[in-house]
Every structure is written in structure tokens, then in C-alpha cells.
Amino acid sequence: MAVAEQQSLETPAQKADARVPTVIVDDVHIVYKVYGAGTGKGSATAALGRLLLRRGSPNVRRVHAVKGVTFTAYRGEAIGIIGSNGSGKSTLLRAIAGLLPPERGRVYTDGQPSLLGVNAALMNDLTGATNVILGGLAMGMSREEVRGRYQGIVDFSGINEKGDFISLPMRTYSSGMAARLRFSIAAAKNHDVLMIDEALATGDRAFQRRSEERIRELRKEAGTVFLVSHNNNSIRDTCDRVVWLEKGELLMDGPTDEVIKAYEKHTK
Ligand SMILES: Nc1ncnc2c1ncn2[C@@H]1O[C@H](COP(=O)(O)OP(=O)(O)OP(=O)(O)O)[C@@H](O)[C@H]1O
């Protein structure tokens, strides 16, 4: 793999202060195929007819969401991903997490990437408390670890600030409360590569501050953090590098201030 080759070419002196790559995105293209789009010929009879005549579906539309994106992320970096609606940010994160196969190109990762989206799956009919326990176990913590961290996770989420909500089913939570609990569960563990999709936008200011602080800690613990957000201040406060996508293409990749300044100029 590319990472191993790169490291073996370095002299010992270079190695000492070498940056360790954690994610290599190499000319990645992601294409969604949307079936039954457009013409309204989606009936079962029409599908059966196509099967019998061995003809392909006439109405498959291809959405080329990520177009030839290339960059390398290093250990200890927090990278913001910005761009207008539909520019391919979430798609790129899902590809890094291994949830979407690239049509072309490769993603190499060192360690297990964890994607924390606002849609991360928690069980709506179970209580917040049970979800904390199941979430911890699903992330590979032992029962003792989960028990030890339980109160910290609940306190971090702030779910119980206005009453005993943690013992109620998740379906009774507002979307903001649910997103806070998801972030708190995922952030309780040190991740090799943690990807956060808009989680910070959902909490109130106090929760955002706690989350930003936790992201800084996660970086210190030698992981790599990706943060997709429309909130430029959150990105400024947490990331030292920003990747800017537009229409699926990488428009700019560099220090946070430079890229955000260019992006703000572009969006004005
Ligand atoms: N499941 C899907 N099937 C088909 N097309 C999709 C799917 N998900 C996303 N797309 C399309 O891919 C493109 C990129 O979408 P994506 O959600 O990655 O953008 P984004 O930058 O995260 O947007 P936003 O800022 O609005 O969340 C858009 O054109 C979108 O319509």
C-alpha cells in the first residue's frame, strides 16, 4: 500500500519528524445510480417486460457526486470539509468510511474510520440510557468500560439538564437532543479517524463549545478528525486545515484561514 512505500523511502532522520498519513484519497469518483428516475415507467409490469426482453432499465440516472478528489490526511490533523449544498461533502465522508464504493480511484485508511452523522443509527424505541450502553458496546468497549464512562457520556450530552430524559425512549427526544447523544457516545472513544457530519450545528452554544473542546482532545490523542459543517466559526475554532468542495470537485485545500476567506468571498 502507498503508506508503507512512502515510509520505507524515508531516511531515519526524516522518519523522526515524519507526519503519519491516516487517510489517502486518490482520484476518487463516486457515482450514485438513481433507478426509476424521471419517466414514470416504474411499474411492475414494465419491469417484468424489461426482464423478459433482457433490456436494461431505460431510466437509470447517474449522479456524479465526487469527481476526482485527491488529498492525504495526517495523524493529529482536524480537517474541515466545506462547500455549498450538494457539493459532495457527505458523499466524500461516506466514501472514506467505506460505505460507498468509488467508481474510480482508491481510499486508503490507516485504522478504522468512524462516521458520526446526524443519521447514525440509534434505536428509537429504546431509552437513551440503553442506547448509550449498546452504542459503547458496538464501538468495541468492554462492559466495564461502558459502565465506567456511562455517566460521563450522559453529562457531556446534557440530556438530563432539564429532567430525567435519559430514561425515556429516544423517540421522545428532539432532533437536537438525539444528535447530542450520538455525538457524546461516539466522542467517548478515541478514534483513529473520526468523521463528524454536521453534528455540531445541532446543539446549543454550550454543547458546541464542549464538542469543540472534545474534538481538540481527540486530535491530541493522535487521531484524525474530519468535520463537515456549514458553520464557518465551528470550522475556524476546531480545524487547522480545510478542504473545499464545489460540484464534486476539490476547489481548494490548505490552512483554515486562507480557504475560509476564499470561500466567503466566493459565497458573497
Ligand atoms: N443517495 C443518493 N442518491 C442519489 N444522489 C445522491 C444521493 N445522495 C446524495 N446525492 C447527490 O449527490 C450530490 C452530493 O450530495 P451530498 O449529500 O454529498 O452533498 P453535501 O455537500 O453533503 O450537501 P449538503 O451541504 O446539502 O449536506 C448531490 O447532487 C446529491 O443530490
PDBQT file of the ligand as one rigid body, heavy atoms in Angstrom, charges set to zero:
ROOT
HETATM    1  N1  LIG A 301     -28.440   8.528  -2.161  1.00  0.00    +0.000 N 
HETATM    2  C1  LIG A 301     -28.291   9.355  -3.204  1.00  0.00    +0.000 A 
HETATM    3  N2  LIG A 301     -28.731   9.021  -4.415  1.00  0.00    +0.000 NA
HETATM    4  C2  LIG A 301     -28.560   9.843  -5.474  1.00  0.00    +0.000 A 
HETATM    5  N3  LIG A 301     -27.949  11.037  -5.414  1.00  0.00    +0.000 NA
HETATM    6  C3  LIG A 301     -27.480  11.425  -4.225  1.00  0.00    +0.000 A 
HETATM    7  C4  LIG A 301     -27.623  10.619  -3.050  1.00  0.00    +0.000 A 
HETATM    8  N4  LIG A 301     -27.047  11.270  -2.002  1.00  0.00    +0.000 NA
HETATM    9  C5  LIG A 301     -26.573  12.431  -2.496  1.00  0.00    +0.000 A 
HETATM   10  N5  LIG A 301     -26.839  12.540  -3.830  1.00  0.00    +0.000 N 
HETATM   11  C6  LIG A 301     -26.442  13.628  -4.728  1.00  0.00    +0.000 C 
HETATM   12  O1  LIG A 301     -25.032  13.753  -4.676  1.00  0.00    +0.000 OA
HETATM   13  C7  LIG A 301     -24.641  15.122  -4.674  1.00  0.00    +0.000 C 
HETATM   14  C8  LIG A 301     -23.793  15.407  -3.433  1.00  0.00    +0.000 C 
HETATM   15  O2  LIG A 301     -24.597  15.244  -2.282  1.00  0.00    +0.000 OA
HETATM   16  P1  LIG A 301     -24.001  15.353  -0.801  1.00  0.00    +0.000 P 
HETATM   17  O3  LIG A 301     -25.097  14.998   0.153  1.00  0.00    +0.000 OA
HETATM   18  O4  LIG A 301     -22.740  14.594  -0.731  1.00  0.00    +0.000 OA
HETATM   19  O5  LIG A 301     -23.682  16.918  -0.710  1.00  0.00    +0.000 OA
HETATM   20  P2  LIG A 301     -23.304  17.805   0.563  1.00  0.00    +0.000 P 
HETATM   21  O6  LIG A 301     -22.191  18.689   0.116  1.00  0.00    +0.000 OA
HETATM   22  O7  LIG A 301     -23.070  16.960   1.755  1.00  0.00    +0.000 OA
HETATM   23  O8  LIG A 301     -24.646  18.660   0.713  1.00  0.00    +0.000 OA
HETATM   24  P3  LIG A 301     -25.281  19.438   1.987  1.00  0.00    +0.000 P 
HETATM   25  O9  LIG A 301     -24.363  20.551   2.332  1.00  0.00    +0.000 OA
HETATM   26  O10 LIG A 301     -26.570  19.941   1.423  1.00  0.00    +0.000 OA
HETATM   27  O11 LIG A 301     -25.475  18.429   3.071  1.00  0.00    +0.000 OA
HETATM   28  C9  LIG A 301     -25.929  15.934  -4.765  1.00  0.00    +0.000 C 
HETATM   29  O12 LIG A 301     -26.124  16.250  -6.123  1.00  0.00    +0.000 OA
HETATM   30  C10 LIG A 301     -26.994  14.972  -4.288  1.00  0.00    +0.000 C 
HETATM   31  O13 LIG A 301     -28.217  15.241  -4.944  1.00  0.00    +0.000 OA
ENDROOT
TORSDOF 0
